[in-house]
Amino acid sequence: MNQTYIAKAVIIINAPAAKVWEALIKPEMIKQYLFGTEVTTDWEIGSPITYRGIWQGKAYEDKGVVVEVVPGEKLVSTFWSALSGLLDVPENYKTVGYELYPEHGLKRLTISQNNNSTQEEADHSSQNWRMVLDGIKKVVEG
C-alpha cells in the first residue's frame, strides 16, 4: 500500500455560515479568491466540476467530480490538474474537502487534500490552500 500525505489548512472567519457557504459554491465568489478560476458545476453528488483559468501565462482546464455536499457544513470533490503533468487516471485525482464548523460565535473553515505523494507536496499544497483560505476570509468579511 502506498503512503499518502494529507495537506490541510484552517482559518477562523467572522461571518455567518451562510455567507461562507456561498463563497464555497457561487462561481462569481470562487473566482475572487481562487486565482481568477472559473468553476462550473451544479453541486449535485456525482456531477462533474471543471476549473478553467490561466496560471503563470498558461491556460488550464482542471476537473473532478462532486462527492459529498452537506449544505452549510461540508463540500467534497475530486480534483485533477492538467498542469500536474500526471495522466488523467483515477489514481492521480486528489480529494479536496471543505468543512465548516461553528467556533465561539465564529466559523472555522478547514480544507484538506489527500493523495499527495510526498510530505513536500502536501506542505506545498497546504501553503496554497492557506492562500485560498485567506482569500475566502477577505471575500466574506470584507
N, C-alpha and C positions, 0 to 999 in steps of 0.2 A: 504494500500500500504506500502510495506517495504521500509525503508530508505536504500539507497545505498551510499557508500562513494567512492570518487574518489582518486586514487593515481596518482601523477603527478611528473615528473622530467623534467628539462630543462637544456640544455647546449649550449654554443656557440662554434662552430667549425670553424677553419681556414682551410678550404679545399673546393674544388669545389663541388657543389651539386651532380654532377655525381659520385664522389668518395664516398660521404656519402651514396648515394642511393645504390651503390654497396655493401657497408658494411651492409646494411639492408637486402639485398636479396641473396647475394652469400654465400652458406653454408660454404666455407672454411674461409671466413672472419667472419661470425657469430660465428664459433667455437672459434675464437681467443678472443672474448670479452664476450661470453655468457657461461662462466664457462665450456668450452670444449664440449658444446652441439652440437650434430649432427642434423641439421634441414633438413627435406625432404618435398618438395612441388614443384609445378610448378608455383606458384604465380598467378594462374588463379582464378578469383572470383568463389566461391563455391567449390574449391578444398580443399582436406584435407591437413593439415600440422601436422607433427609429430616432436617431440623433444626427442632425446634419449641421455642418458649420465649416469654419476654416480655422485651422490650428497651425500657427507658425507658417502661414502662407500656403498651406496645403488644404484642399477641400477634403472633407471626410464624410462618410455615412456609416455610423455605427448602429448596432441593432441588438435586440433582445426580445424577451417575452415577459409579460406581466405575470407574476407568480402568485402574489398574495396582496389583497387590499382589505384593510380594516379601516374604514373612513375615520379620520381624526387620530389614528393611532399607529398604523403600520402600513408600509408600502415596500414590496419586494419585487425585483425583476432580475432577469438575467441580462448580461451585457457582454458584447464582443466588440472590440475596436479594430477597424481595418488598419489603423495606424500602429497596432501592436506588432505587425509583421507575422502574426500567427495565423495558421489556417482557420477558416470558418468551420470548425467542427465542435461538437458539444463539449469535449474536454478542455477547449480553450475559452469557454464562456466563464465569466465570473458572476456571482450572485451578489447584488447590491441591495441592502435593506436599510430603510429609514424607519426609526422608531421614535415616537413622540410620547413623553411622559410628563405628567404634572410634577412640579417640584417647588414646594414652598411658595405657591402663587405664581410661579414662573413655569416655563416649559423647557424640558431637557430634550434636545434632539440628538440622536445618535445615528451615525452612518457606519455600516460595516460592509466589508467586501471580502469575499473568500476567494479561494483558488489562486492565490499569489504563489509563485513557485519558489521564492526566496524571502527571507526576512527583509532584505534590502528592498525588494519590490513592494512588500507590504508597507514598509516605512515610507517609501516614496508615495504610494497611494494614500496613506494616512495624511501626509502633508497636503496632497492635492485636495482630499476631502475636507481638511481643515479650512482651506481657502474657500471651498464651496459653502461650508457652514458659516463662515464669516460673511459671505455674500448674502446668504439667506437671512441672517440676523439683520444685516443692513437693510434689506428689502422690506422685511416685515416690521421692524422697529422704526424705520426711517419715515 
